[in-house]
């Protein structure tokens, strides 16, 4: 069951998932920062 090709595919999908969640996390942080700045300016 230790087929190297399957391991590579599993590793790549795991890496892509981590990469995706990191990108979405930074996007959420950036959006939250912009909303917070506008909120402070609004008040």
C-alpha positions as CSV (number, residue, x, y, z in Angstrom):
1,X,0.0,0.0,0.0
2,X,3.0,2.3,0.2
3,X,2.8,3.5,-3.4
4,X,5.0,6.6,-3.7
5,X,2.8,8.2,-6.3
6,X,-0.2,8.1,-3.9
7,X,1.9,9.6,-1.2
8,X,3.0,12.5,-3.4
9,X,-0.6,13.2,-4.4
10,X,-1.7,13.1,-0.7
11,X,1.2,15.4,0.3
12,X,0.4,17.8,-2.5
13,X,-3.3,18.0,-1.6
14,X,-2.4,18.5,2.0
15,X,0.1,21.3,1.1
16,X,-2.5,23.0,-1.1
17,X,-5.1,22.8,1.6
18,X,-2.7,24.5,4.1
19,X,-1.7,27.1,1.4
20,X,-5.4,27.8,0.8
21,X,-6.3,28.2,4.4
22,X,-3.3,30.5,4.9
23,X,-4.4,32.7,2.0
24,X,-8.0,32.9,3.1
25,X,-6.9,33.7,6.7
26,X,-4.7,36.6,5.5
27,X,-7.6,37.8,3.4
28,X,-9.9,37.7,6.4
29,X,-7.4,39.5,8.5
30,X,-7.0,42.2,5.8
31,X,-10.7,42.7,5.4
32,X,-11.2,42.8,9.2
33,X,-8.5,45.5,9.4
34,X,-10.1,47.6,6.7
35,X,-13.5,47.3,8.3
36,X,-12.0,48.2,11.7
37,X,-10.3,51.3,10.3
38,X,-13.4,52.5,8.5
39,X,-15.5,51.8,11.6
40,X,-13.1,54.0,13.7
41,X,-13.2,56.7,11.1
42,X,-17.0,56.5,11.1
43,X,-17.2,57.0,14.8
